Amino acid sequence: KKMAEAHAEIILRVERDQLAHTHDHSPKLIWETLARVHCACGPGTRMALQRKLLTATKEVAESMSSWI
């Protein structure tokens, strides 16, 4: 019963274009599929995050502890 409720909750909360990823009966598998589809984890994302880290600068009025 709880799995059916979780399945229904997921289906009610996803947008129409995401329904294609909800055809499995297991809410766990649906959740993992949605996470995999929407996860930005390619090499471009890694490069962008590395660039953001390497070019980060502290503002003059910002304390060092809050910047870190």
All heavy atoms as TSV, in Angstrom:
chain	resi	resn	atom	element	x	y	z
A	1	LYS	N	N	0.825	-1.190	0.000
A	1	LYS	CA	C	0.000	0.000	0.000
A	1	LYS	C	C	0.875	1.263	0.000
A	1	LYS	O	O	0.582	2.210	-0.710
A	1	LYS	CB	C	-0.923	-0.029	1.210
A	1	LYS	CG	C	-1.815	1.179	1.283
A	1	LYS	CD	C	-2.724	1.133	2.475
A	1	LYS	CE	C	-3.520	2.413	2.502
A	1	LYS	NZ	N	-4.448	2.487	3.585
A	2	LYS	N	N	1.938	1.256	0.807
A	2	LYS	CA	C	2.803	2.427	0.861
A	2	LYS	C	C	3.502	2.660	-0.474
A	2	LYS	O	O	3.714	3.799	-0.878
A	2	LYS	CB	C	3.839	2.282	1.982
A	2	LYS	CG	C	3.253	2.485	3.347
A	2	LYS	CD	C	4.338	2.565	4.377
A	2	LYS	CE	C	3.714	2.850	5.734
A	2	LYS	NZ	N	4.702	3.189	6.730
A	3	MET	N	N	3.885	1.568	-1.148
A	3	MET	CA	C	4.526	1.715	-2.454
A	3	MET	C	C	3.550	2.318	-3.459
A	3	MET	O	O	3.926	3.154	-4.267
A	3	MET	CB	C	5.072	0.376	-2.940
A	3	MET	CG	C	6.332	-0.032	-2.224
A	3	MET	SD	S	7.049	-1.555	-2.848
A	3	MET	CE	C	7.434	-1.128	-4.512
A	4	ALA	N	N	2.296	1.908	-3.392
A	4	ALA	CA	C	1.292	2.457	-4.305
A	4	ALA	C	C	1.063	3.942	-4.027
A	4	ALA	O	O	0.929	4.742	-4.963
A	4	ALA	CB	C	-0.020	1.683	-4.160
A	5	GLU	N	N	1.073	4.314	-2.748
A	5	GLU	CA	C	0.916	5.727	-2.395
A	5	GLU	C	C	2.114	6.548	-2.860
A	5	GLU	O	O	1.957	7.661	-3.382
A	5	GLU	CB	C	0.740	5.872	-0.879
A	5	GLU	CG	C	-0.587	5.377	-0.376
A	5	GLU	CD	C	-0.691	5.424	1.141
A	5	GLU	OE1	O	0.273	5.866	1.809
A	5	GLU	OE2	O	-1.739	5.008	1.663
A	6	ALA	N	N	3.312	6.003	-2.692
A	6	ALA	CA	C	4.520	6.703	-3.138
A	6	ALA	C	C	4.525	6.846	-4.660
A	6	ALA	O	O	4.871	7.902	-5.198
A	6	ALA	CB	C	5.760	5.948	-2.674
A	7	HIS	N	N	4.122	5.788	-5.354
A	7	HIS	CA	C	4.038	5.814	-6.814
A	7	HIS	C	C	3.062	6.899	-7.263
A	7	HIS	O	O	3.373	7.710	-8.149
A	7	HIS	CB	C	3.604	4.432	-7.310
A	7	HIS	CG	C	3.588	4.298	-8.790
A	7	HIS	ND1	N	2.443	4.487	-9.534
A	7	HIS	CD2	C	4.574	4.008	-9.674
A	7	HIS	CE1	C	2.723	4.305	-10.807
A	7	HIS	NE2	N	4.004	4.017	-10.920
A	8	ALA	N	N	1.903	6.950	-6.644
A	8	ALA	CA	C	0.893	7.950	-7.001
A	8	ALA	C	C	1.392	9.363	-6.695
A	8	ALA	O	O	1.175	10.289	-7.485
A	8	ALA	CB	C	-0.397	7.671	-6.246
A	9	GLU	N	N	2.074	9.529	-5.580
A	9	GLU	CA	C	2.603	10.841	-5.195
A	9	GLU	C	C	3.626	11.344	-6.208
A	9	GLU	O	O	3.612	12.516	-6.599
A	9	GLU	CB	C	3.238	10.751	-3.802
A	9	GLU	CG	C	3.662	12.056	-3.226
A	9	GLU	CD	C	2.504	12.908	-2.748
A	9	GLU	OE1	O	1.441	12.362	-2.430
A	9	GLU	OE2	O	2.687	14.135	-2.692
A	10	ILE	N	N	4.499	10.463	-6.651
A	10	ILE	CA	C	5.493	10.853	-7.650
A	10	ILE	C	C	4.805	11.261	-8.943
A	10	ILE	O	O	5.117	12.302	-9.530
A	10	ILE	CB	C	6.496	9.701	-7.905
A	10	ILE	CG1	C	7.386	9.491	-6.672
A	10	ILE	CG2	C	7.364	10.004	-9.119
A	10	ILE	CD1	C	8.253	8.255	-6.751
A	11	ILE	N	N	3.861	10.454	-9.394
A	11	ILE	CA	C	3.181	10.737	-10.664
A	11	ILE	C	C	2.406	12.053	-10.581
A	11	ILE	O	O	2.378	12.834	-11.534
A	11	ILE	CB	C	2.265	9.561	-11.062
A	11	ILE	CG1	C	3.147	8.390	-11.475
A	11	ILE	CG2	C	1.313	9.953	-12.181
A	11	ILE	CD1	C	2.421	7.149	-11.850
A	12	LEU	N	N	1.805	12.327	-9.444
A	12	LEU	CA	C	1.055	13.578	-9.294
A	12	LEU	C	C	1.960	14.805	-9.275
A	12	LEU	O	O	1.537	15.896	-9.638
A	12	LEU	CB	C	0.219	13.536	-8.014
A	12	LEU	CG	C	-0.985	12.599	-8.049
A	12	LEU	CD1	C	-1.613	12.519	-6.662
A	12	LEU	CD2	C	-1.999	13.053	-9.077
A	13	ARG	N	N	3.199	14.639	-8.862
A	13	ARG	CA	C	4.089	15.790	-8.705
A	13	ARG	C	C	5.007	16.061	-9.893
A	13	ARG	O	O	5.577	17.142	-9.980
A	13	ARG	CB	C	4.923	15.637	-7.440
A	13	ARG	CG	C	4.059	15.698	-6.200
A	13	ARG	CD	C	4.889	15.848	-4.963
A	13	ARG	NE	N	4.056	15.872	-3.789
A	13	ARG	CZ	C	3.637	16.987	-3.200
A	13	ARG	NH1	N	3.970	18.149	-3.674
A	13	ARG	NH2	N	2.887	16.921	-2.123
A	14	VAL	N	N	5.166	15.102	-10.798
A	14	VAL	CA	C	6.029	15.350	-11.957
A	14	VAL	C	C	5.260	16.117	-13.027
A	14	VAL	O	O	4.029	16.080	-13.081
A	14	VAL	CB	C	6.600	14.042	-12.553
A	14	VAL	CG1	C	7.477	13.319	-11.563
A	14	VAL	CG2	C	5.521	13.145	-13.082
A	15	GLU	N	N	6.010	16.800	-13.848
A	15	GLU	CA	C	5.380	17.533	-14.942
A	15	GLU	C	C	5.045	16.576	-16.080
A	15	GLU	O	O	5.560	15.460	-16.152
A	15	GLU	CB	C	6.321	18.639	-15.417
A	15	GLU	CG	C	6.537	19.693	-14.350
A	15	GLU	CD	C	7.480	20.790	-14.788
A	15	GLU	OE1	O	7.803	20.863	-15.990
A	15	GLU	OE2	O	7.896	21.565	-13.924
A	16	ARG	N	N	4.217	17.022	-16.976
A	16	ARG	CA	C	3.718	16.170	-18.052
A	16	ARG	C	C	4.852	15.566	-18.890
A	16	ARG	O	O	4.818	14.391	-19.242
A	16	ARG	CB	C	2.775	16.962	-18.944
A	16	ARG	CG	C	2.181	16.133	-20.061
A	16	ARG	CD	C	1.158	16.906	-20.792
A	16	ARG	NE	N	-0.006	16.997	-19.908
A	16	ARG	CZ	C	-1.195	17.363	-20.295
A	16	ARG	NH1	N	-1.406	17.720	-21.527
A	16	ARG	NH2	N	-2.204	17.406	-19.449
A	17	ASP	N	N	5.872	16.358	-19.196
A	17	ASP	CA	C	6.962	15.844	-20.033
A	17	ASP	C	C	7.853	14.840	-19.294
A	17	ASP	O	O	8.672	14.170	-19.907
A	17	ASP	CB	C	7.799	16.986	-20.603
A	17	ASP	CG	C	8.433	17.852	-19.534
A	17	ASP	OD1	O	7.950	17.835	-18.393
A	17	ASP	OD2	O	9.414	18.548	-19.852
A	18	GLN	N	N	7.705	14.713	-17.975
A	18	GLN	CA	C	8.477	13.741	-17.205
A	18	GLN	C	C	7.741	12.416	-17.021
A	18	GLN	O	O	8.315	11.452	-16.529
A	18	GLN	CB	C	8.808	14.314	-15.822
A	18	GLN	CG	C	9.670	15.538	-15.865
A	18	GLN	CD	C	9.805	16.168	-14.497
A	18	GLN	OE1	O	8.938	16.019	-13.641
A	18	GLN	NE2	N	10.893	16.865	-14.283
A	19	LEU	N	N	6.482	12.356	-17.412
A	19	LEU	CA	C	5.688	11.137	-17.215
A	19	LEU	C	C	6.258	9.933	-17.961
A	19	LEU	O	O	6.045	8.801	-17.548
A	19	LEU	CB	C	4.237	11.375	-17.631
A	19	LEU	CG	C	3.415	12.221	-16.666
A	19	LEU	CD1	C	2.032	12.489	-17.257
A	19	LEU	CD2	C	3.303	11.563	-15.312
A	20	ALA	N	N	7.003	10.181	-19.016
A	20	ALA	CA	C	7.597	9.061	-19.758
A	20	ALA	C	C	8.573	8.265	-18.893
A	20	ALA	O	O	8.837	7.098	-19.172
A	20	ALA	CB	C	8.320	9.590	-20.991
A	21	HIS	N	N	9.087	8.867	-17.847
A	21	HIS	CA	C	10.056	8.201	-16.973
A	21	HIS	C	C	9.398	7.526	-15.777
A	21	HIS	O	O	10.084	7.043	-14.885
A	21	HIS	CB	C	11.084	9.219	-16.469
A	21	HIS	CG	C	11.739	9.986	-17.560
A	21	HIS	ND1	N	12.582	9.405	-18.478
A	21	HIS	CD2	C	11.663	11.297	-17.900
A	21	HIS	CE1	C	12.996	10.318	-19.331
A	21	HIS	NE2	N	12.451	11.474	-19.010
A	22	THR	N	N	8.080	7.462	-15.738
A	22	THR	CA	C	7.377	6.928	-14.566
A	22	THR	C	C	6.593	5.660	-14.861
A	22	THR	O	O	5.635	5.351	-14.159
A	22	THR	CB	C	6.413	7.995	-14.005
A	22	THR	OG1	O	5.422	8.292	-14.992
A	22	THR	CG2	C	7.128	9.246	-13.596
A	23	HIS	N	N	6.981	4.902	-15.870
A	23	HIS	CA	C	6.211	3.709	-16.235
A	23	HIS	C	C	6.538	2.486	-15.402
A	23	HIS	O	O	5.828	1.495	-15.462
A	23	HIS	CB	C	6.396	3.392	-17.721
A	23	HIS	CG	C	5.728	4.396	-18.601
A	23	HIS	ND1	N	4.374	4.607	-18.596
A	23	HIS	CD2	C	6.228	5.274	-19.498
A	23	HIS	CE1	C	4.059	5.551	-19.450
A	23	HIS	NE2	N	5.174	5.980	-20.012
A	24	ASP	N	N	7.580	2.537	-14.605
A	24	ASP	CA	C	7.917	1.403	-13.748
A	24	ASP	C	C	6.937	1.346	-12.577
A	24	ASP	O	O	6.331	2.343	-12.212
A	24	ASP	CB	C	9.353	1.557	-13.229
A	24	ASP	CG	C	9.941	0.234	-12.830
A	24	ASP	OD1	O	9.388	-0.385	-11.911
A	24	ASP	OD2	O	10.936	-0.180	-13.441
A	25	HIS	N	N	6.779	0.182	-11.982
A	25	HIS	CA	C	5.861	0.042	-10.847
A	25	HIS	C	C	6.534	0.380	-9.521
A	25	HIS	O	O	5.862	0.659	-8.545
A	25	HIS	CB	C	5.289	-1.376	-10.789
A	25	HIS	CG	C	4.361	-1.660	-11.925
A	25	HIS	ND1	N	3.167	-1.011	-12.081
A	25	HIS	CD2	C	4.476	-2.496	-12.981
A	25	HIS	CE1	C	2.569	-1.448	-13.177
A	25	HIS	NE2	N	3.345	-2.348	-13.748
A	26	SER	N	N	7.847	0.348	-9.495
A	26	SER	CA	C	8.579	0.604	-8.256
A	26	SER	C	C	8.881	2.097	-8.111
A	26	SER	O	O	9.544	2.687	-8.967
A	26	SER	CB	C	9.894	-0.182	-8.260
A	26	SER	OG	O	10.731	0.271	-7.233
A	27	PRO	N	N	8.418	2.722	-7.036
A	27	PRO	CA	C	8.717	4.138	-6.822
A	27	PRO	C	C	10.222	4.399	-6.719
A	27	PRO	O	O	10.710	5.433	-7.155
A	27	PRO	CB	C	8.021	4.474	-5.508
A	27	PRO	CG	C	7.104	3.364	-5.224
A	27	PRO	CD	C	7.555	2.188	-5.999
A	28	LYS	N	N	10.958	3.441	-6.156
A	28	LYS	CA	C	12.409	3.591	-6.031
A	28	LYS	C	C	13.057	3.677	-7.403
A	28	LYS	O	O	13.909	4.535	-7.655
A	28	LYS	CB	C	12.994	2.428	-5.240
A	28	LYS	CG	C	14.488	2.518	-5.016
A	28	LYS	CD	C	14.962	1.331	-4.194
A	28	LYS	CE	C	16.406	1.434	-3.812
A	28	LYS	NZ	N	17.339	1.282	-4.895
A	29	LEU	N	N	12.654	2.818	-8.319
A	29	LEU	CA	C	13.213	2.839	-9.667
A	29	LEU	C	C	12.808	4.103	-10.426
A	29	LEU	O	O	13.601	4.676	-11.169
A	29	LEU	CB	C	12.791	1.593	-10.444
A	29	LEU	CG	C	13.398	0.281	-9.968
A	29	LEU	CD1	C	12.823	-0.891	-10.747
A	29	LEU	CD2	C	14.906	0.308	-10.094
A	30	ILE	N	N	11.582	4.545	-10.223
A	30	ILE	CA	C	11.126	5.787	-10.852
A	30	ILE	C	C	11.969	6.952	-10.351
A	30	ILE	O	O	12.439	7.788	-11.127
A	30	ILE	CB	C	9.632	6.041	-10.578
A	30	ILE	CG1	C	8.773	4.996	-11.266
A	30	ILE	CG2	C	9.239	7.443	-11.021
A	30	ILE	CD1	C	7.306	5.066	-10.894
A	31	TRP	N	N	12.178	7.006	-9.040
A	31	TRP	CA	C	12.966	8.089	-8.440
A	31	TRP	C	C	14.393	8.076	-8.974
A	31	TRP	O	O	14.964	9.117	-9.321
A	31	TRP	CB	C	12.958	7.932	-6.921
A	31	TRP	CG	C	13.571	9.087	-6.214
A	31	TRP	CD1	C	14.833	9.154	-5.713
A	31	TRP	CD2	C	12.967	10.348	-5.946
A	31	TRP	NE1	N	15.039	10.371	-5.139
A	31	TRP	CE2	C	13.907	11.130	-5.273
A	31	TRP	CE3	C	11.707	10.886	-6.204
A	31	TRP	CZ2	C	13.635	12.426	-4.853
A	31	TRP	CZ3	C	11.444	12.168	-5.787
A	31	TRP	CH2	C	12.397	12.928	-5.119
A	32	GLU	N	N	15.001	6.899	-9.060
A	32	GLU	CA	C	16.372	6.786	-9.569
A	32	GLU	C	C	16.443	7.197	-11.038
A	32	GLU	O	O	17.393	7.855	-11.457
A	32	GLU	CB	C	16.888	5.370	-9.372
A	32	GLU	CG	C	17.146	5.023	-7.926
A	32	GLU	CD	C	17.455	3.553	-7.709
A	32	GLU	OE1	O	17.302	2.739	-8.643
A	32	GLU	OE2	O	17.843	3.210	-6.574
A	33	THR	N	N	15.440	6.821	-11.823
A	33	THR	CA	C	15.406	7.206	-13.231
A	33	THR	C	C	15.298	8.715	-13.384
A	33	THR	O	O	16.024	9.329	-14.172
A	33	THR	CB	C	14.222	6.522	-13.951
A	33	THR	OG1	O	14.345	5.113	-13.822
A	33	THR	CG2	C	14.180	6.890	-15.411
A	34	LEU	N	N	14.406	9.332	-12.618
A	34	LEU	CA	C	14.254	10.788	-12.682
A	34	LEU	C	C	15.535	11.491	-12.243
A	34	LEU	O	O	15.947	12.489	-12.848
A	34	LEU	CB	C	13.076	11.235	-11.823
A	34	LEU	CG	C	11.694	10.895	-12.365
A	34	LEU	CD1	C	10.637	11.133	-11.299
A	34	LEU	CD2	C	11.392	11.690	-13.618
A	35	ALA	N	N	16.187	10.971	-11.215
A	35	ALA	CA	C	17.441	11.571	-10.746
A	35	ALA	C	C	18.517	11.465	-11.817
A	35	ALA	O	O	19.262	12.419	-12.074
A	35	ALA	CB	C	17.898	10.885	-9.463
A	36	ARG	N	N	18.614	10.313	-12.484
A	36	ARG	CA	C	19.618	10.106	-13.523
A	36	ARG	C	C	19.356	11.008	-14.728
A	36	ARG	O	O	20.278	11.580	-15.300
A	36	ARG	CB	C	19.615	8.629	-13.935
A	36	ARG	CG	C	20.732	8.249	-14.866
A	36	ARG	CD	C	20.823	6.747	-15.119
A	36	ARG	NE	N	19.551	6.130	-15.494
A	36	ARG	CZ	C	18.845	5.327	-14.720
A	36	ARG	NH1	N	19.249	5.037	-13.510
A	36	ARG	NH2	N	17.706	4.812	-15.134
A	37	VAL	N	N	18.088	11.176	-15.091
A	37	VAL	CA	C	17.740	11.996	-16.246
A	37	VAL	C	C	18.041	13.472	-15.988
A	37	VAL	O	O	18.527	14.174	-16.865
A	37	VAL	CB	C	16.240	11.810	-16.598
A	37	VAL	CG1	C	15.760	12.860	-17.561
A	37	VAL	CG2	C	16.008	10.420	-17.157
A	38	HIS	N	N	17.797	13.923	-14.764
A	38	HIS	CA	C	17.909	15.350	-14.466
A	38	HIS	C	C	19.234	15.747	-13.827
A	38	HIS	O	O	19.430	16.910	-13.506
A	38	HIS	CB	C	16.744	15.792	-13.584
A	38	HIS	CG	C	15.437	15.684	-14.290
A	38	HIS	ND1	N	15.068	16.544	-15.289
A	38	HIS	CD2	C	14.434	14.789	-14.177
A	38	HIS	CE1	C	13.882	16.196	-15.738
A	38	HIS	NE2	N	13.476	15.138	-15.091
A	39	CYS	N	N	20.119	14.797	-13.648
A	39	CYS	CA	C	21.419	15.095	-13.040
A	39	CYS	C	C	22.362	15.665	-14.098
A	39	CYS	O	O	22.608	15.046	-15.132
A	39	CYS	CB	C	22.016	13.818	-12.455
A	39	CYS	SG	S	23.670	14.053	-11.806
A	40	ALA	N	N	22.866	16.857	-13.829
A	40	ALA	CA	C	23.866	17.457	-14.709
A	40	ALA	C	C	25.235	17.030	-14.203
A	40	ALA	O	O	25.772	17.598	-13.264
A	40	ALA	CB	C	23.732	18.969	-14.707
A	41	CYS	N	N	25.792	15.978	-14.788
A	41	CYS	CA	C	27.051	15.447	-14.270
A	41	CYS	C	C	28.034	15.103	-15.389
A	41	CYS	O	O	28.895	14.266	-15.215
A	41	CYS	CB	C	26.781	14.232	-13.391
A	41	CYS	SG	S	25.788	12.969	-14.195
A	42	GLY	N	N	27.906	15.751	-16.525
A	42	GLY	CA	C	28.810	15.490	-17.629
A	42	GLY	C	C	30.109	16.269	-17.509
A	42	GLY	O	O	30.313	17.042	-16.579
A	43	PRO	N	N	31.012	16.100	-18.468
A	43	PRO	CA	C	32.304	16.800	-18.414
A	43	PRO	C	C	32.158	18.320	-18.506
A	43	PRO	O	O	32.933	19.054	-17.900
A	43	PRO	CB	C	33.081	16.250	-19.608
A	43	PRO	CG	C	32.088	15.555	-20.461
A	43	PRO	CD	C	30.923	15.194	-19.601
A	44	GLY	N	N	31.161	18.803	-19.210
A	44	GLY	CA	C	30.944	20.247	-19.294
A	44	GLY	C	C	30.571	20.843	-17.949
A	44	GLY	O	O	31.037	21.929	-17.579
A	45	THR	N	N	29.754	20.119	-17.203
A	45	THR	CA	C	29.365	20.576	-15.878
A	45	THR	C	C	30.565	20.594	-14.943
A	45	THR	O	O	30.765	21.540	-14.181
A	45	THR	CB	C	28.277	19.667	-15.285
A	45	THR	OG1	O	27.168	19.654	-16.175
A	45	THR	CG2	C	27.833	20.129	-13.921
A	46	ARG	N	N	31.379	19.566	-15.018
A	46	ARG	CA	C	32.581	19.513	-14.177
A	46	ARG	C	C	33.530	20.653	-14.504
A	46	ARG	O	O	34.093	21.281	-13.608
A	46	ARG	CB	C	33.283	18.175	-14.359
A	46	ARG	CG	C	32.532	17.037	-13.733
A	46	ARG	CD	C	33.310	15.753	-13.828
A	46	ARG	NE	N	32.539	14.675	-13.238
A	46	ARG	CZ	C	32.548	13.444	-13.695
A	46	ARG	NH1	N	33.280	13.115	-14.732
A	46	ARG	NH2	N	31.822	12.511	-13.108
A	47	MET	N	N	33.707	20.932	-15.788
A	47	MET	CA	C	34.598	22.020	-16.187
A	47	MET	C	C	34.054	23.365	-15.710
A	47	MET	O	O	34.810	24.226	-15.248
A	47	MET	CB	C	34.793	22.018	-17.699
A	47	MET	CG	C	35.661	20.871	-18.180
A	47	MET	SD	S	35.771	20.733	-19.965
A	47	MET	CE	C	36.302	22.349	-20.443
A	48	ALA	N	N	32.744	23.564	-15.810
A	48	ALA	CA	C	32.141	24.818	-15.367
A	48	ALA	C	C	32.307	25.002	-13.858
A	48	ALA	O	O	32.612	26.104	-13.393
A	48	ALA	CB	C	30.668	24.860	-15.757
A	49	LEU	N	N	32.112	23.927	-13.091
A	49	LEU	CA	C	32.282	24.018	-11.642
A	49	LEU	C	C	33.739	24.286	-11.270
A	49	LEU	O	O	34.022	25.059	-10.354
A	49	LEU	CB	C	31.787	22.738	-10.968
A	49	LEU	CG	C	30.281	22.550	-10.949
A	49	LEU	CD1	C	29.935	21.157	-10.417
A	49	LEU	CD2	C	29.619	23.616	-10.104
A	50	GLN	N	N	34.655	23.664	-11.993
A	50	GLN	CA	C	36.075	23.897	-11.723
A	50	GLN	C	C	36.443	25.345	-12.047
A	50	GLN	O	O	37.148	25.999	-11.282
A	50	GLN	CB	C	36.938	22.937	-12.534
A	50	GLN	CG	C	38.420	23.061	-12.205
A	50	GLN	CD	C	39.260	22.064	-12.978
A	50	GLN	OE1	O	38.828	21.516	-13.987
A	50	GLN	NE2	N	40.457	21.821	-12.495
A	51	ARG	N	N	35.939	25.858	-13.154
A	51	ARG	CA	C	36.199	27.247	-13.525
A	51	ARG	C	C	35.624	28.196	-12.485
A	51	ARG	O	O	36.267	29.172	-12.090
A	51	ARG	CB	C	35.607	27.550	-14.898
A	51	ARG	CG	C	35.919	28.942	-15.395
A	51	ARG	CD	C	35.337	29.253	-16.768
A	51	ARG	NE	N	35.510	28.167	-17.732
A	51	ARG	CZ	C	34.494	27.474	-18.258
A	51	ARG	NH1	N	33.252	27.755	-17.929
A	51	ARG	NH2	N	34.716	26.513	-19.127
A	52	LYS	N	N	34.422	27.888	-12.000
A	52	LYS	CA	C	33.787	28.727	-10.971
A	52	LYS	C	C	34.614	28.726	-9.689
A	52	LYS	O	O	34.792	29.768	-9.052
A	52	LYS	CB	C	32.372	28.211	-10.705
A	52	LYS	CG	C	31.581	29.067	-9.754
A	52	LYS	CD	C	30.167	28.546	-9.605
A	52	LYS	CE	C	29.388	29.378	-8.614
A	52	LYS	NZ	N	28.034	28.884	-8.437
A	53	LEU	N	N	35.146	27.557	-9.314
A	53	LEU	CA	C	35.974	27.452	-8.123
A	53	LEU	C	C	37.277	28.231	-8.286
A	53	LEU	O	O	37.684	28.978	-7.393
A	53	LEU	CB	C	36.283	25.983	-7.820
A	53	LEU	CG	C	37.265	25.728	-6.681
A	53	LEU	CD1	C	36.663	26.160	-5.353
A	53	LEU	CD2	C	37.672	24.269	-6.639
A	54	LEU	N	N	37.927	28.070	-9.418
A	54	LEU	CA	C	39.232	28.698	-9.621
A	54	LEU	C	C	39.147	30.204	-9.816
A	54	LEU	O	O	40.136	30.908	-9.592
A	54	LEU	CB	C	39.943	28.045	-10.814
A	54	LEU	CG	C	40.303	26.569	-10.625
A	54	LEU	CD1	C	40.902	26.004	-11.901
A	54	LEU	CD2	C	41.252	26.387	-9.459
A	55	THR	N	N	38.008	30.715	-10.226
A	55	THR	CA	C	37.885	32.154	-10.460
A	55	THR	C	C	37.105	32.867	-9.360
A	55	THR	O	O	36.824	34.053	-9.482
A	55	THR	CB	C	37.205	32.428	-11.816
A	55	THR	OG1	O	35.907	31.833	-11.815
A	55	THR	CG2	C	38.031	31.880	-12.969
A	56	ALA	N	N	36.763	32.154	-8.290
A	56	ALA	CA	C	36.010	32.758	-7.187
A	56	ALA	C	C	36.862	33.812	-6.490
A	56	ALA	O	O	38.060	33.607	-6.263
A	56	ALA	CB	C	35.584	31.687	-6.193
A	57	THR	N	N	36.250	34.935	-6.184
A	57	THR	CA	C	36.961	36.005	-5.476
A	57	THR	C	C	36.127	36.472	-4.287
A	57	THR	O	O	34.901	36.471	-4.334
A	57	THR	CB	C	37.229	37.207	-6.399
A	57	THR	OG1	O	35.985	37.665	-6.936
A	57	THR	CG2	C	38.159	36.835	-7.543
A	58	LYS	N	N	36.835	36.877	-3.258
A	58	LYS	CA	C	36.191	37.370	-2.043
A	58	LYS	C	C	35.938	38.860	-2.188
A	58	LYS	O	O	36.789	39.608	-2.639
A	58	LYS	CB	C	37.087	37.107	-0.832
A	58	LYS	CG	C	36.506	37.508	0.495
A	58	LYS	CD	C	37.462	37.240	1.629
A	58	LYS	CE	C	38.312	38.408	2.003
A	58	LYS	NZ	N	37.688	39.667	2.230
A	59	GLU	N	N	34.741	39.296	-1.807
A	59	GLU	CA	C	34.426	40.722	-1.819
A	59	GLU	C	C	35.157	41.411	-0.674
A	59	GLU	O	O	35.471	40.787	0.338
A	59	GLU	CB	C	32.914	40.933	-1.675
A	59	GLU	CG	C	32.090	40.330	-2.791
A	59	GLU	CD	C	32.325	40.989	-4.133
A	59	GLU	OE1	O	32.550	42.210	-4.157
A	59	GLU	OE2	O	32.282	40.276	-5.140
A	60	VAL	N	N	35.425	42.684	-0.818
A	60	VAL	CA	C	36.156	43.435	0.200
A	60	VAL	C	C	35.404	43.433	1.530
A	60	VAL	O	O	35.995	43.222	2.595
A	60	VAL	CB	C	36.411	44.890	-0.277
A	60	VAL	CG1	C	37.056	45.707	0.822
A	60	VAL	CG2	C	37.257	44.890	-1.526
A	61	ALA	N	N	34.105	43.626	1.492
A	61	ALA	CA	C	33.317	43.707	2.719
A	61	ALA	C	C	32.993	42.331	3.309
A	61	ALA	O	O	32.460	42.240	4.406
A	61	ALA	CB	C	32.022	44.461	2.446
A	62	GLU	N	N	33.328	41.281	2.609
A	62	GLU	CA	C	32.992	39.919	3.043
A	62	GLU	C	C	34.084	39.381	3.962
A	62	GLU	O	O	35.271	39.516	3.671
A	62	GLU	CB	C	32.850	39.038	1.805
A	62	GLU	CG	C	32.192	37.733	2.009
A	62	GLU	CD	C	31.949	37.020	0.688
A	62	GLU	OE1	O	32.512	37.416	-0.341
A	62	GLU	OE2	O	31.198	36.050	0.718
A	63	SER	N	N	33.682	38.765	5.074
A	63	SER	CA	C	34.689	38.186	5.971
A	63	SER	C	C	35.216	36.883	5.382
A	63	SER	O	O	34.552	36.210	4.586
A	63	SER	CB	C	34.095	37.911	7.352
A	63	SER	OG	O	33.169	36.859	7.286
A	64	MET	N	N	36.428	36.531	5.766
A	64	MET	CA	C	37.046	35.311	5.248
A	64	MET	C	C	36.251	34.073	5.656
A	64	MET	O	O	36.061	33.165	4.855
A	64	MET	CB	C	38.490	35.206	5.753
A	64	MET	CG	C	39.229	33.995	5.216
A	64	MET	SD	S	39.340	33.946	3.417
A	64	MET	CE	C	40.620	35.117	3.118
A	65	SER	N	N	35.738	34.039	6.873
A	65	SER	CA	C	34.998	32.859	7.334
A	65	SER	C	C	33.683	32.699	6.566
A	65	SER	O	O	33.268	31.574	6.278
A	65	SER	CB	C	34.731	32.942	8.834
A	65	SER	OG	O	33.983	34.082	9.143
A	66	SER	N	N	33.019	33.779	6.208
A	66	SER	CA	C	31.777	33.645	5.436
A	66	SER	C	C	32.074	33.301	3.980
A	66	SER	O	O	31.260	32.655	3.322
A	66	SER	CB	C	30.946	34.923	5.524
A	66	SER	OG	O	31.586	35.969	4.821
A	67	TRP	N	N	33.198	33.733	3.462
A	67	TRP	CA	C	33.556	33.429	2.076
A	67	TRP	C	C	33.899	31.953	1.900
A	67	TRP	O	O	33.549	31.338	0.921
A	67	TRP	CB	C	34.734	34.303	1.620
A	67	TRP	CG	C	35.038	34.160	0.177
A	67	TRP	CD1	C	34.285	34.597	-0.868
A	67	TRP	CD2	C	36.178	33.525	-0.396
A	67	TRP	NE1	N	34.884	34.283	-2.044
A	67	TRP	CE2	C	36.055	33.623	-1.793
A	67	TRP	CE3	C	37.297	32.903	0.135
A	67	TRP	CZ2	C	37.000	33.114	-2.666
A	67	TRP	CZ3	C	38.241	32.398	-0.729
A	67	TRP	CH2	C	38.084	32.508	-2.111
A	68	ILE	N	N	34.546	31.393	2.896
A	68	ILE	CA	C	34.938	29.976	2.821
A	68	ILE	C	C	33.704	29.140	3.017
A	68	ILE	O	O	33.407	28.234	2.376
A	68	ILE	CB	C	36.002	29.634	3.880
A	68	ILE	CG1	C	37.283	30.364	3.539
A	68	ILE	CG2	C	36.246	28.152	3.947
A	68	ILE	CD1	C	38.358	30.226	4.562
